[in-house]
Amino acid sequence: MIQNRLFRIPALVATGALQTLAFAPFYLWPAALLSLVLILLLCSGREAKPLFRDGWFLGLGLFGSGASWVYVSISEYGMTAAPLAAIMTLLFAMGLALFPAIAFWCWGRLADGHAGRSLWLFPAVWVLMDWVRGWLLTGFPWLYAGTAQVDGPMAPWAPVLGVHGVTFVTAVTAALLVTAWHHYRNGPRWLPAGFVAAAILPWLLAPLLSLVAWTQPEGEPLSVAAVQGNISQHDKWDPDMLRNQIRTYRELTEPLWGRDLILWPETALPATQGQSAQVLDALESRAFETGTTLVTGLPWYGNSPHYAEPVFHNSLMTVGPGQGTYHKQRLVPFGEYVPLESLLRGTIEFLSLPMSVFRPGPENQPPLQVAGGARTHPAICYEIAYADFVAQQAVDTGFLMTVSNDAWFGRSLGPFQHHQIARMRALETGRELLRGTNNGITSIVDREGHIRIRAQHYERDVLKGEIQPMTGTTPFMATGSWPVITLAAVMIVFGRQRREKAKA
């Protein structure tokens, strides 16, 4: 029955979609492990050609369900007709599904039909597939199985191994469990117990790791606030609504002056620093008067390093006591810039979204400084999904700060998944996180990735609380994902050598 296409194709799609349940807002972290086990039961030991097809259908299930929120951006805010938006969303999922398809083809070539080799190569193939997907063509670092463990028992491994390391351990667990099952059916009965023991060992060690404090408090807590304006995306870039938007944020902010830090979300000011000069001057005067640093998102326009002409950046700017402007470095394709712009711009309305002409900011930008001398290196929207990028930026800073405008994704899975990803970054770096958004999820997250306080979703709200700056470095901050990626690469090379020896 497993080989019957009428059963196999739906089973593969469903197995891929099962992983979506591991992520927010479902939080069923065992679904990721179960999905990997089922993948191995369905696919291990098969040849490369059918595995390409298997991987594609798995990817279609995973990305078709887990990244379905793209439809909202294309249809509702990209002004694209529903049928065309559905087709574009499907094409997006089909394109992403090529990552597991190609990875599974390589898996089949390396294993060459050998079931045992197939099982122990799987974790390496899976994590390398995730890693490549995270940077190729700017990357889609979303829906990693390890992210689900921010709410699971493997969370203490995240500061040591990072999200790719947690994914790797989860895949190793699945491979060992399936190996135990095969030996239970076909081999000595004492062998399965050994494989099961090896499978559960890292899960048993996790509570011991949770006792290690990789980072320590530094100085006094900062009193902070994040303003959530809940501005409709349809009004966001309407010039006639600009005055009302500014009035909304200023009125919500007025009772908050006197705190160390007030955070406005991504492009809270939907006008450049030059166009907003009068507003920024008024805010700066109030900020210096009260000793408060205000950080706001806005589209920045001007001369920038590495560009001959003036450009737009998606930026954060400090106002009042403090220092710094940060330009976003990791841009969203088709949302903030259009690849092959000369060919695609204007073909459909979605490719002419407001402010889709941003350029990436320079590397090695200095941290922002806020009242009291605390330092933070912010991440704007999509950037928080890049684990190694955030870990590198967090060095020599006291806390994490990220802003977003998840109104682009409506009432879909997107905002919840995005928030869960941000929580994983706090866990990996051992730093508390202040997250400000236009309509949710605005929150303060502790260094263990737990939500301390959050604002009401899809409502105009203000979040008030404290952030404790931290000092110290987690192992993941020191090494990044390279130890895990190197181990996976060594396993691939070793697997290839074993295949060649078997053929000789």
C-alpha positions in Angstrom: 0.0 0.0 0.0 2.9 2.4 0.7 4.1 2.0 -2.9 0.6 2.7 -4.3 0.5 6.3 -5.6 -3.1 6.7 -4.7 -2.1 6.2 -1.1 1.5 7.5 -1.2 1.1 11.0 -2.6 -1.7 12.0 -0.1 0.3 10.4 2.7 3.5 12.4 1.8 1.6 15.7 1.5 -0.2 15.0 4.8 3.1 14.1 6.5 4.7 17.4 5.4 1.6 19.3 6.5 1.8 17.6 9.9 4.9 19.6 10.7 2.8 22.8 10.6 1.0 21.7 13.7 4.3 21.9 15.6 4.5 25.6 15.2 2.4 28.5 16.6 -0.5 28.9 17.0 -0.9 25.2 17.5 2.3 24.5 19.6 2.1 20.8 19.2 5.9 20.3 19.2 5.7 16.4 19.0 4.1 16.8 15.5 7.6 17.7 14.1 9.2 14.5 15.5 6.3 12.4 14.4 6.5 13.9 10.9 10.2 13.0 10.6 9.5 9.5 11.8 6.8 9.1 9.2 9.1 10.5 6.5 11.7 7.8 7.3 9.1 5.1 7.4 7.8 6.2 4.0 11.1 7.1 2.3 14.2 5.4 3.7 16.0 3.0 1.5 14.4 4.3 -1.8 16.2 5.2 -4.9 17.1 8.8 -5.9 14.6 9.3 -8.7 11.4 8.4 -6.7 12.9 10.3 -3.7 12.9 13.5 -5.7 9.2 13.1 -6.2 8.7 12.1 -2.5 10.6 15.2 -1.3 8.6 17.5 -3.5 5.2 16.3 -2.3 6.5 16.5 1.3 7.6 20.1 0.7 4.2 20.9 -0.9 2.4 19.7 2.2 4.8 21.6 4.5 5.0 24.9 2.7 1.5 24.8 1.3 0.1 24.7 4.8 2.8 26.4 6.9 3.4 29.3 4.5 -0.2 29.7 3.4 -0.2 33.2 5.0 1.5 34.5 1.8 -2.0 34.4 0.2 -3.2 37.2 2.5 -0.4 39.5 1.4 -0.9 38.8 -2.3 -4.6 38.9 -2.4 -5.8 41.4 0.2 -3.0 43.8 0.3 -1.4 43.1 -3.1 -4.7 43.9 -4.8 -4.6 40.6 -6.7 -7.7 38.7 -7.7 -8.4 35.7 -5.5 -7.8 33.0 -8.2 -4.5 34.5 -9.3 -3.4 35.0 -5.7 -4.2 31.3 -5.0 -2.2 30.3 -8.0 0.8 32.5 -7.0 0.6 31.1 -3.4 0.6 27.5 -4.9 3.6 28.4 -7.1 5.4 29.8 -4.1 4.9 26.5 -2.2 5.8 24.5 -5.2 9.1 26.4 -5.6 10.0 26.0 -2.0 9.2 22.3 -2.3 12.2 21.9 -4.6 14.5 22.2 -1.6 13.4 18.9 0.0 13.0 17.4 -3.5 16.6 18.1 -4.4 17.8 17.2 -0.9 16.0 13.8 -1.1 17.4 13.1 -4.5 20.9 13.6 -3.0 19.9 11.5 -0.1 18.9 8.7 -2.4 22.2 9.0 -4.4 24.3 8.8 -1.2 22.4 5.9 0.4 22.1 4.0 -2.9 19.2 2.0 -1.7 20.9 0.9 1.5 18.3 1.2 4.3 20.8 1.5 7.2 22.9 4.2 5.4 19.7 6.0 4.5 18.7 6.2 8.1 21.9 7.7 9.5 22.4 10.1 6.6 18.9 11.5 7.0 19.6 14.0 9.8 22.6 15.5 7.9 20.6 15.8 4.7 17.6 17.4 6.4 19.6 20.0 8.4 21.8 20.9 5.4 18.6 21.4 3.3 17.2 23.8 6.0 20.5 25.7 6.1 20.7 26.2 2.4 17.1 27.2 2.3 17.9 29.9 4.9 20.4 31.8 2.7 20.0 30.9 -1.0 18.3 33.7 -3.0 18.1 35.7 0.3 16.6 32.7 2.0 13.4 31.5 3.6 14.5 30.7 7.2 11.0 29.6 8.3 9.3 26.4 9.5 12.5 24.8 11.0 11.6 21.8 13.1 13.9 23.1 15.8 11.9 26.3 16.2 8.9 24.3 17.6 11.2 23.3 20.6 11.1 26.8 22.1 7.9 25.4 23.6 9.2 21.8 24.0 11.6 19.8 26.2 14.6 20.4 23.9 14.6 24.2 24.5 17.7 24.1 26.7 19.8 22.9 23.8 19.0 26.1 21.8 21.6 28.3 23.5 24.2 25.6 22.8 23.4 24.4 19.3 21.0 26.9 17.9 17.9 26.2 15.9 19.7 24.0 13.3 21.3 22.0 16.1 17.9 21.4 17.7 16.5 20.3 14.3 19.5 18.0 13.9 19.0 16.3 17.3 15.2 15.9 16.5 16.1 14.3 13.2 18.6 12.0 14.9 16.0 11.0 17.4 13.6 10.1 14.6 16.3 8.1 12.7 17.2 6.1 15.9 13.6 5.4 16.7 13.0 4.1 13.2 16.2 2.0 13.3 15.0 0.5 16.6 11.7 -0.4 14.9 13.4 -2.1 12.0 15.6 -4.1 14.4 12.6 -5.0 16.6 11.0 -6.5 13.5 14.0 -8.1 11.9 16.9 -8.5 14.3 18.0 -9.4 17.9 15.5 -8.0 20.4 18.2 -6.4 22.6 19.4 -4.0 19.9 16.2 -1.9 19.8 16.6 -1.0 23.5 20.0 0.5 22.8 18.8 2.6 19.9 15.8 3.8 22.0 18.2 4.7 24.8 20.4 6.7 22.4 17.3 8.4 21.0 16.1 9.7 24.3 19.5 10.6 25.8 19.6 14.2 24.6 16.0 14.7 25.8 17.0 13.5 29.3 20.1 15.8 29.3 18.1 18.9 28.4 16.8 19.5 32.0 20.4 19.5 33.2 21.4 22.1 30.6 18.5 24.3 31.8 20.4 24.7 35.1 23.3 26.5 33.3 23.0 30.3 33.2 24.9 31.3 30.1 24.2 35.0 30.6 23.9 37.2 33.7 22.0 40.4 34.5 23.9 43.6 33.9 22.9 46.8 35.6 19.3 47.9 36.4 16.3 46.9 34.4 15.0 49.4 31.8 11.5 50.7 32.0 10.1 50.2 28.5 6.9 50.5 26.5 5.8 49.4 23.0 3.0 51.2 21.2 0.8 49.2 18.9 -1.2 51.5 16.7 -3.2 48.8 14.8 -3.2 50.9 11.6 -5.0 49.2 8.8 -2.7 48.2 6.0 -5.1 49.8 3.5 -4.6 53.1 5.3 -0.9 52.7 5.9 0.5 54.4 2.8 -2.5 56.6 2.1 -1.2 60.2 2.2 -4.6 61.4 3.4 -4.3 59.2 6.4 -0.8 60.2 7.4 -1.8 62.9 9.8 -4.3 60.6 11.6 -1.6 57.9 12.0 0.9 60.3 13.5 -1.8 61.6 15.9 -2.6 58.1 17.0 0.9 57.2 17.9 1.6 60.6 19.6 -1.6 60.3 21.7 -0.8 56.7 22.7 2.7 57.7 23.6 1.9 60.8 25.7 1.3 58.9 29.0 4.5 56.9 28.5 7.1 59.7 28.6 9.6 59.3 31.4 10.3 55.6 30.7 13.8 54.7 29.5 12.6 53.4 26.1 9.5 53.7 24.0 9.3 51.6 20.9 7.2 52.3 17.8 6.9 49.5 15.2 8.2 49.1 11.7 7.4 52.1 9.5 5.2 53.6 12.2 6.0 56.9 10.5 5.1 56.1 6.9 7.2 59.0 5.6 10.9 59.6 5.2 13.0 61.4 7.8 12.9 64.5 5.7 9.2 64.5 5.3 8.8 63.8 9.0 11.3 66.4 10.2 8.7 68.6 12.0 7.2 65.6 13.8 10.7 64.2 14.7 11.8 67.6 16.1 8.7 67.7 18.3 9.3 64.2 19.5 12.9 64.8 20.2 12.2 67.9 22.3 9.7 65.9 24.4 12.1 63.0 24.6 15.0 65.1 25.9 12.6 66.8 28.3 11.6 63.5 29.9 14.9 61.6 29.5 13.2 59.0 27.3 14.6 57.4 24.1 12.0 56.9 21.4 12.8 54.4 18.7 10.6 54.5 15.6 10.5 52.7 12.3 10.4 54.8 9.1 11.5 54.7 5.5 14.8 56.5 5.3 15.9 58.2 2.2 19.4 59.6 1.4 23.0 58.9 0.5 24.1 55.5 1.8 27.4 53.6 1.6 27.8 51.4 -1.5 25.2 53.3 -3.5 26.0 56.0 -6.1 22.4 57.4 -6.0 20.2 58.3 -3.0 18.3 55.2 -1.9 15.4 54.1 0.4 16.2 52.0 3.5 13.7 50.3 5.8 15.1 51.8 9.1 14.9 52.4 12.8 15.8 55.8 14.2 16.5 56.9 17.8 14.9 60.1 19.0 16.1 61.9 22.2 18.7 60.6 24.6 20.6 57.8 22.8 22.2 57.4 19.5 21.9 55.6 16.2 20.0 54.8 13.0 19.7 51.2 11.8 19.1 50.2 8.2 17.6 46.8 7.5 20.1 44.4 5.9 17.9 41.3 5.1 15.1 42.4 2.8 11.9 40.4 1.8 11.9 39.6 -1.9 8.8 41.0 -3.8 7.8 42.8 -0.6 10.7 45.2 0.0 12.4 44.8 -3.3 11.6 43.1 -6.7 14.2 40.7 -8.1 14.8 41.2 -11.8 13.0 44.5 -11.3 13.4 45.8 -14.9 11.5 42.7 -16.1 8.9 42.2 -13.4 8.0 45.6 -12.1 4.4 46.5 -13.2 3.4 43.1 -14.7 0.9 42.7 -11.9 -0.2 45.0 -9.1 1.3 42.8 -6.4 4.8 43.6 -7.8 4.2 47.3 -7.2 3.5 47.2 -3.5 4.1 50.4 -1.5 7.7 50.9 -0.6 9.0 47.8 -2.5 12.0 49.8 -3.6 14.2 49.4 -0.5 17.9 48.7 -0.6 19.7 46.6 2.0 21.7 48.6 4.6 25.5 48.2 5.1 27.0 45.4 7.2 28.6 45.9 10.6 26.3 48.7 11.6 26.9 49.9 15.3 24.3 49.0 17.9 21.6 51.6 19.0 22.2 53.2 22.3 19.2 54.1 24.5 18.7 56.1 27.7 20.8 54.7 30.5 23.6 53.6 28.2 22.1 50.2 27.3 22.9 48.9 23.8 20.8 46.8 21.4 21.2 45.7 17.8 17.7 45.7 16.4 16.2 43.3 13.8 13.5 44.6 11.5 10.7 42.1 10.7 12.1 39.3 8.6 15.6 39.7 10.0 14.7 38.1 13.3 14.3 34.7 11.4 18.1 34.6 10.7 19.5 32.8 13.7 23.2 33.3 12.9 22.7 36.9 11.9 20.9 37.8 15.2 23.4 35.8 17.3 26.3 37.8 15.7 24.5 41.1 16.1 23.7 40.4 19.8 27.4 40.3 20.8 28.2 43.2 23.1 24.6 44.2 23.5 22.3 43.9 26.5 19.0 42.9 25.0 17.2 42.1 21.7 14.8 44.4 20.0 12.7 43.7 16.9 9.9 45.5 15.1 7.5 44.3 12.5 4.3 45.1 10.7 2.5 41.7 10.5 -0.7 43.4 9.4 0.6 42.2 5.9 -0.4 38.7 7.0 -3.9 39.5 8.4 -5.5 36.9 10.7 -3.4 34.0 9.4 -0.7 31.7 10.8 2.1 34.2 9.8 2.1 36.6 12.8 2.1 33.7 15.3 4.9 31.8 13.6 6.9 35.1 13.3 6.5 35.7 17.1 7.6 32.1 17.9 10.7 32.5 15.7 11.6 35.8 17.6 11.2 33.9 20.9 13.7 31.3 19.7 16.3 34.1 19.1 15.9 35.2 22.7 16.5 31.6 23.9 19.5 31.2 21.6 21.2 34.4 22.8 20.2 34.3 26.4 18.8 37.8 26.1 15.5 39.4 26.8 13.5 40.6 23.8 11.3 43.7 23.3 9.1 43.2 20.2 7.0 46.0 18.8 4.4 45.5 16.0 1.7 47.4 14.3 -1.2 45.0 15.3 0.5 42.1 17.2 2.2 40.2 18.6 3.8 43.0 20.7 5.5 41.4 23.7 8.4 41.2 26.1 10.1 37.8 26.1 12.5 36.6 28.8 15.9 35.0 28.1 14.4 31.5 28.1 12.0 32.3 25.3 8.9 32.6 27.5 6.4 35.4 27.0 6.4 37.7 30.0 3.8 40.1 28.9 2.0 40.8 25.6 -0.4 43.3 24.1 -3.8 42.5 22.8 -3.7 41.1 19.2 -5.4 43.0 16.4 -6.2 45.9 18.8 -4.8 49.4 19.5 -2.8 48.9 22.7 0.2 49.8 24.7 2.6 47.4 26.4 4.5 48.5 29.5 7.1 46.6 31.4 10.8 46.1 32.1 13.8 44.7 30.2 16.8 43.4 32.0 20.0 43.9 30.1 22.3 40.8 30.1 26.0 40.2 29.7 27.7 37.0 28.6 27.8 34.8 25.6 26.0 31.5 24.9 27.9 28.8 23.1 25.7 29.3 20.0 26.6 33.0 19.9 30.3 32.0 20.0 30.2 29.4 17.2 27.0 30.0 15.3 25.6 27.0 13.3 29.0 26.0 11.9 29.6 23.0 14.3 26.3 21.4 13.3 26.7 22.2 9.6 30.3 20.9 9.6 29.2 17.7 11.3 26.4 17.2 8.8 28.9 17.8 5.9 31.3 15.2 7.4 28.5 12.7 7.6 27.7 13.3 3.9 31.3 12.9 2.9 31.6 9.7 5.0 28.4 8.4 3.5 29.7 9.0 0.0 32.9 7.1 0.8 30.9 4.2 2.2 28.9 4.1 -1.0 32.0 4.0 -3.1 33.5 1.2 -1.1 30.3 -0.8 -1.3 30.4 -0.4 -5.1 34.1 -1.4 -5.4 
